[in-house]
Amino acid sequence: MQFDFDRVITRSGTGCVKWDQPRKQYGRQDLLPLWVADMDFAVPPAVVEAIQTRAEHPIYGYPTPPEQALQALAGWIRQRHGWDVSIDWTLLTGSVVAALNLAVLSYTNRGDKVIIQPPVYGPFFRAVEANGCQVVTNPLKTENGTYVMDLADLEAKIDSRTKMIILCNPHNPVGRVWNPEELRRLGELCAAHGILIVSDDVHSDFVYSGCRYTPIASLSAQLEQMTVTCMAPSKTFNLAGLSTAAVIIPNERLRQTFANTVESVGSSTNIFGVTALEAAYKHGGAWLDQLLQYLERNLDFLCEYVEKRLSGVRVLRPEGTYLVWLDFSGLELPSDRLQQFLVQEAGIVLNEGVWFGEGGYGHARLNIGCPRSILAEGLKRLETAVANLGREKRTDRE
C-alpha cells in the first residue's frame, strides 16, 4: 500500500497548537507554521480503524492493564531497535514530558542537581526547576561542524548533590543520534558517580541513512539497571493529541518508586491512546518506512535550497528527528530581532533558538514533517525575506 504524504490536509480551525495558536498570537491568518514537533500527515489507516472500532462501543469506562498494547510496544522495540524489553518493565503515562517531571519527582529531593545538555528541548529545564531541583547545564560543543558531548565539562560539574542526567537521544533540536561509543562513555561516567540516566527517546524511530539509534539501556546490564527510558508513539505516528507514552524501567526498585509517584499524582493515559498505540506498533511499520523516505527527501530538498539560495543561513543536517537546527547568525540580526524577522517579514513560524537554552542564540528549529509543497512555500518566503534584508543592509551602507 502506498501512502500519500504530499496530500495537504487543512488543519486551521481544528484547535491544533501548530496552526491555530500562532495565527491567534500574532493576529495574522497568512502565517505558515513550521515549528512545534507535530507532523502534517494523516496517521496510519490502521490507527483510524482501531479508534473507530473502539468508539463504536458506547461505554468508555476504566480500562484493564493494557497487556496487548505493551506487547506490541515490546515487539516494535525488539524488531526495530534490537532491545529485548519485558512488558513488566513498562508503565504508561500521559506524555514523555509528564514522564520527565515524574522522574524528577520520583528520584530527587528538593535542591538536588539534574544535568541537561543544551541546546535542548525547553521542557527539560522546566521539569527540573518545577520540581524543586537545580539545573546543571553541560552544553554540547561542536567539533568539525558536529555537535558532541563535552564529558570533561560534565565530570567537572558533578558533586554530591548531582543525582540525575536527562539525556535526549536522538537529540532535539540538533539532530544527533548518539552512537554506542558516545553512550558508553557517558554511561561509564554516570555509573562512576551514581547518577541516574533518564533518557528521552521519543524521536527514536526517526533516523536517517547511515545512522542507527541505540537505547543506552541496551548497552550493558549495568546501564539497563540505572536507566529510565521514555518513548511514545506520539512523534512516530503523529498521535500527540492522544496523550500516551511509555516509561521503561528494568530496575524493580526504580520502577516501583515511579509507579508510586504516578499513582499519587493521578497521571494516566486513556482508552483511545492505548488503542492507537497498539494499532500503530502492530500495523504501522510500512507507513513509517515510507514516511522516513519522504522525510529524507524533504531534508535533501531543504539542505540544497539553503545552500544555494539562502545566503547567511546555515543548516546543520540532522542524523535523526524531523526537526532541523538552522543557524541564522550569518544574517547578523540583533538577539531580539530574529523571531520578529521570521514572523513579520518571512511570514513563517519556527521555534526560537533561545527556547532551547545555551547555544540557541542566533538559531531556530524548523519542522520538515509536512508535505513538500508546504516546506517549499516556507523556504520561498524565507528566501524573499533574506533577499530583502540584504537589500536593506546595502542601502544602509550606501
Salt bridges, closest charged atoms under 4 A:
ASP30 OD2 - ARG28 NH2 2.93
ASP38 OD1 - ARG11 NH1 3.08
ASP40 OD1 - ARG11 NH1 2.77
ASP40 OD2 - LYS18 NZ 3.05
ASP84 OD1 - ARG78 NH1 3.43
ASP112 OD1 - ARG161 NH2 2.98
GLU143 OE2 - LYS141 NZ 3.46
ASP153 OD2 - LYS157 NZ 3.14
GLU155 OE2 - HIS193 NE2 3.42
ASP159 OD2 - LYS113 NZ 2.50
GLU181 OE2 - ARG185 NH1 3.64
GLU182 OE1 - ARG176 NH2 2.72
ASP205 OD1 - HIS81 NE2 2.88
GLU278 OE2 - LYS282 NZ 2.75
ASP289 OD1 - ARG80 NH1 3.10
ASP300 OD1 - ARG317 NH2 2.62
GLU304 OE2 - LYS308 NZ 2.83
GLU319 OE1 - ARG176 NE 2.85
ASP327 OD2 - ARG314 NH2 3.26
ASP327 OD1 - HIS363 NE2 3.89
GLU345 OE2 - ARG337 NH1 2.63
GLU377 OE2 - ARG381 NE 2.91
GLU383 OE2 - ARG309 NE 3.38
